[in-house]
Amino acid sequence: MTKLKFPSKQLDNINIKIRIESLRSLIELIKAGKEKKKDEALQKINKIKDKIEDEVDLHEVHTEEEIFELEYVNYFEGKFECSQLENTATYSIIPLCYMLFETNLVAFASIAKEHFCIELKHNELVGGKTEKIKKYLSKLADIDVSKIQSWSSLKDLEIIRNCIIHNEGKVNEDFKDYQKIENIVKKYMKHISVNKPLHENENYIIVKFSLCDLFLEKLNFFFDELIALFGFDQNFYFGAEASQQILNERIQAKNEYDRSVEKAKETYSNRMKSL
């Protein structure tokens, strides 16, 4: 199969490792911010305790302690503990992890088209986007991505992401792959679970930061192996405009996180009013 020299512009626009490291940095910032807010909330509770004079003050302490437990310790029934803030954050981070997977996979499909002189475009095939690209690379470029060890894990990421985006994280029959969630939970039982939030009757996916970290590692391994299958040097995707791309990625991720936090606050406020 004849191969062509790659256009440098395509390579400059990949920047996989830079995007992964940028998202990893954002996760660390969110963790640090959560811990800072946790300390501030504890200080607030302690100040109120120091000034208790009557039943009203005592009730305020109990209310603040209950809010603290939900926001910073555990928001769900069962033994698997995850705070509301952590789960809210991961509901934004998981789609960002998947975005890195999908957009860079599309980029490699476009590069394969040029590299192997393929007339057909990957989006002319039938199926979901990642499955179309898998078929495209396998049939037309002789690159079987399903043989890359982390492929199955990234398909798990796809299912989790779809549940969050298309079914608000609810695990029920409205989500077409809800039965696959059980196997995913067994596979990553230290990092993900399914249970009801306190004061609710619906089962939701519960995702810890550690699962996001794990998927970022899988993304790293996957694209390193894909690059090797193409026959390229692993450093080829560090583009000249990396600094600006890092900034753009962080701004986009931060905006998504802020929107999710506002939505969670609104939902939480409504739940507290109904108590």
N, C-alpha and C positions, 0 to 999 in steps of 0.2 A: 504494500500500500504506500503510495507516494506521499511524502510529507513536505510541507512548505515551511518557509521561515515565518515566524510569528511577527505580526505587526506590533511594535513596541507599545503603542497606545493601549491595546487590549491588555497587555501585561501590567501596565501602570495602574489600570483601573481595578485590579483584583484585590491586592492588599489584604489577604485573608488573615494572616497572623496579626497584623496591626489592628484590624477590626476586633479580633478575638481578645487581644490584650486590652483594647479600649473598653470593651464590655466588661471584662474582668475587673478593670479599675473602677468602673461605675458601680459594680456589685460591692466592692470593698468600701466605696464611699457611702453607699446606702446602709451597709452594716454599721459603719462608724456613726452615721447620723442616727440610726435606730438606738444604738447604745447611749448616745448623748441625750436623746429625748427620754430614754428610760431613766437615766440618772436624774434628769430634771424633774420627771414625774415623781420619783422617790423623794426628792428633796421637798417637793410641794406637799406630799402626804405627811412627811415628818413635821413640817412647819405647822400644818393644821392640827396635828396631834398635840403639839406643844401648847396650843391655845384652846384646847377643848374646855368649854364652860357649861354646856348644856346639851340636851338631846339633839338639837339642830346641828351643832358642831359634830356630834358623834355620827349622825346620819351622813353628813358631808364626808367624813373620813371613810365610812363604809362604802359610799358611792365611788369615791376616788380610788379606793382599793380594788373595787370590782372592775372599774374601767382599766386600771393598771394591769390586772390579771388577764383581761381579754386582749388588750393591745400589745402587751410585752411578754406574757408568759404562755398562755394557752387559750385558744378561741374555740376549741372543738371538743366534742365528746370522745371518750375512749382513751387509750394509753398513749397514743401517738400525739405528742405535744407540738404545737406550732402556733405562734402568736398571730393576731390579726394583721399586724404590720408586716410581718415576714411573708405571710401568705399573699397579702396584697401586692407586695413588691415582686414576688416571684411570678404572679399572674401577668406582670408586665415583662419580666426578664425572659420567661420561657418563649413568648412570641419573638423576642429579639434574637434569641439563640437560633430559633428556627429560621428567621429571616436571613441570618448569616449562612445557614446551610443551603437554603433554597436559592438565594440570589447568586451565591458563588458557584453553585452547581449549574445554574443557568449560564453563567459566564463561561464555565468550562465546556458546556455544550456548544456555545457560540465559537469558542476557540477551536473545538474539534471540527466544526464545520469548515473553518478556514484551513486548519492544519491537514485534514485528510481529504480536502476537496470534495466535500459532501454537498450535493445540490439540495437535498431535503433539509428543512428546518425541524428542530425538535418539537415545536408546538404544532406541527402538522400531524403528529402521531396521536393515537387515542389513549385516554387515561388521565390520571392525576399528573400534576407537573413533575414530581420527582420520579414517578414510575415511567413517564414518557422519556425523561432524560436517561434513566437506567436502560431502557430499551434502545434508545437512540445510540448511546455510547457502546452498548454491547453488540448490536447488530451492524452498525455502520462504522464503528471505530475499533472494534475488537477489544473494548475495555469493559470488563464486567465489574461494576462498582459493588454489586452484591457480595463479591468475594472479599471486599475490604471488611475487616473484622468489626469496625464500628458502624457499619451501615445499618445493622439491625437496631442498634441503640438510637441512631438518628431517626429511624422510622418510628421508634417509641416516642421520641421527642415530637414527631409530627402528630401522633395521636393525642398526646397531652395538650399540645398547642391547639389542635382543632377543638378539643373539648372546652378549653378556656375561651377561645374566640367565638365558636359557633353555638355553645350551650352554656355560657357563663360559668364554666367549671362544674356544672351539675352532672352527676353520673346517673343517668336514667335512660329510658328507652327513646327519648327524643334525640339522643346522640347515637348515631349509627354504629359506632365502634365501642359502645359502652361495655360490652362483654370482654373486650381486649384489655380494658383498664385493670381488671382483676389480675391478669398475668403480669402486667407492668408493675403493679404494686408488689407482687411477690418477688419480682426481679430486683426492685430497688427499695426494699422494705424499710431501710434506714432513712430514706430520703423522701418518700412519698406515701400517702395513705388516702383512704376515702372514708369520710365520716360526716356527721352532721355538726354544723356550727351550733354553739349553745344558743338556745331560744329559737331554733329553726327545725324544720322537719324534712328538709331536703339533704341528700348526700352530695358532698362536693369533693373534688380533688383537693388534697392538702399537699402543698409543695414547699420543701425547705430550700434554703439557699444552697445547701450541699448538692442538691440535684442539678442546679444550674451550673455549679462548678464542674460537676462530673460531665455534663453535656458539652461544656466548653473544651474539656480535655478530649472528648470523643471527636469534636469538630477538628481539633488540631491534628489528631492522629489520622482522621479520614482524609483531609486534604493533603497531608504529607504523603500518604500512600497513593492518592489519586495522581499527584504530581509525579511520583515515581513511575506509575503505570503509563503516564504520558511520555516519560523519559526526559523530564526536565530537572534542572537544579532547583532545590527547595527554596532558594533565595530569590527566585525570579519575580515573585509577586510583590516585592517591596517597591512601590512606585515613588516617583519624585515628589508627588503632592501629598505625601503621607500625613504631615502635620495638620493640614487643613481637613483632611478626611477624618482624622481622629477627633478633631473639634466638632465637626458636623455630626459624627456618630454619637458623641457624648451628649450634644444638645438634643438630638432626636430622642435618645434613650431617656434623658432626664425629663423631657416634656411628656413622654408616655407615662413615666412613673408618676409624675405630679398629677396627671389626669386620673390615674387609677386611685391614687390616695384620696383625691377629692370625692370620687365616686364612692369609695369605701366609707369615708367619713359621713357622707349623706345617708348611706344605707345603715350605718351603725346608729346614727342619730334617730332615724325612724324606728329602729328596733328598740332603742332605749325608751322612746316615747310610748311604745306599745306595752311596755312592762307594767 
